Amino acid sequence: MGLRSLLGWRGRPAAADPMPVAAVETEHVPLSPAQLADLEEAWAELRQAAQEAGVTSFRACTRDGSRWEENLDSVRAMTRTIKGIQKDRDEGPKDL
């Protein structure tokens, strides 16, 4: 009995898409002037964090097809992620 037969792998073709993601149409709601100002501030923070970390480019997407670039929480989450990675890199390896 070979390892392939033990694991049940027989070179079967993969399913077309075992977990298809439904395209969700999200309605674009215009931002209020206050929301737009908050978003612009969040983008400034993201650009600053990226510059300090030496990030030259990055890509992101959402599961529902909405634009993360227009979502205040998403932009702030990207900033926190970059700052967290930079902090971990600056602190070096941790003893377990």
Secondary structure, 3 states (H helix, E strand, C coil): CCHHHHHCCCCCCCCCCCCCCCCCCCCCCCCCHHHHHHHHHHHHHHHHHHHHHCCCCCCCCCCCCCCHHHCHHHHHHHHHHHHHHHHHHHHCCCCC
